[in-house]
Structures are given as structure tokens and as C-alpha cells.
Amino acid sequence: MNIVLLGAPGSGKGTQAARISEIYGIPHISTGDIFTENIKNQTSVGMLAKSYIDKGQLVPDEVTVRIVEERLSREDCAKGYLLDGFPRTIPQAEALDKVASIDAAVNLDIPLEKLMRRLTGRRGCPKCGGNFHIDFIGDVTGCPKCGEKLVTRADDNEETVSSRLKAYTEQTTPLIGYYESQGKLRTVQADGAIEDVLRSVLEVLKAL
Ligand code: AMP
């Protein structure tokens, strides 16, 4: 099964994608994670991507499409995959349609006004990989699981989040109509507990 997970930044795509890929045994391909890895390794793609990511802008389509095409050509994608954060523009979706057959685009729907708080309150642990939110753990500095100092993603500050939400509204929301017209759109209400949203997504996937 080849699945696209759509949704605004902060809608919970990464969390849901990790769970779904585990349940279905298919790779979770996140363009955001690929860029983060490239930035860490200081590759040329990473350096270029960083200049856009830091401003809350989308990385150019040519670069993004190239890394996804390369990733999808690997053997582990033969039995299916879950795309998280790609496509984010109509040209990306069109490029994807040329190399892949997508079964469904699951849209995690959440009121936009909830997203600023969701994003600026995120904290991650660099040691154990745990992800938390200050609404649940309070404004603590140490990881609740392992005690390591928690970090905030560089692009989760208010100014950059505003740009990311603008990019989402202008460049990514047209994908909802794109997949709807192909009969592939499935919408799930994502403004709930992680387990409830996961249950809804799994129901949608089972019905395909
Ligand atoms: P994410 O972790 O999915 O929120 O992605 C972090 C940042 O990476 C985004 O704000 C974009 O700057 C960039 N990015 C991720 N995926 C894409 C994409 N499909 N197209 C363009 N830029 C992307």
C-alpha cells in the first residue's frame, strides 16, 4: 500500500506515520527527517534545505522531488510506503504520480488556530528521541523518560511557525482538492488524542 499523509505542520503527521508504518511494516518516509539528517551531515542538499527551513519556507520542488524519487527506488519500498510531509505542492504531487501509484491520501484535519500552540510547545529529547508537549509535561527542562535536556526544534519558534502555516495554506492545501478529484482523499479529524486519531486512520486504511 502506497499512502500519502497530508496535514498541516503540527497536525501529528510524524507521530501517526511512525505508528502506521510499524503496524503495516512499510517504510515511513519523511522529507522533513531526510532534510534534518542531511543538515546534520552537512551535505550540499542539507545546506541548501537549511536556508529555506530556517525561514519557514518550502525547499524547492526540484530538490525535494529528487530526494523522494531516489528514496522510493530503494528495495524496501517495493511492498509499499508511507509518505509524511510529501507532497507539499501540486508540482510535487504531479511528479509523484509519474513514478508511483498512490492508493490514498489521508488528510489529518485540524483547526489552523490550534497549530501555533501545538508547534511552539513541542519539545524533543536528543538522547532517547522522545517527543513531548509542554501542555502535558509542564515547562520542565529535563526529558521525562531519560533526564536529558530537552530541545525545541529551531523552526518551532513563533515567527517561523507563522511562515510555515502560510506556506501550508498557500501551497499545500490545494493538494486536498487534487487528491479529492482523483477519488483518493480520506479525511480524518486529528484534533484528538493520539490513540483516537490512530484508530480513525486505521479504519480508513482498512476500508481501502
Ligand atoms: P516537517 O518536519 O515535515 O515539518 O518539515 C520541516 C521543513 O522541511 C518544512 O518546513 C520545509 O521547509 C521542509 N520540507 C519538508 N518536506 C518538504 C516538502 N515536501 N517540500 C518542501 N519542503 C519540505
Residues whose N, C-alpha, C, O or C-beta is under 5 A from the ligand:
A	BS01	AMP	P9 T31 G32 D33 F35 Y52 I53 Q57 L58 V59 T64 G85 F86 P87 R88 R164
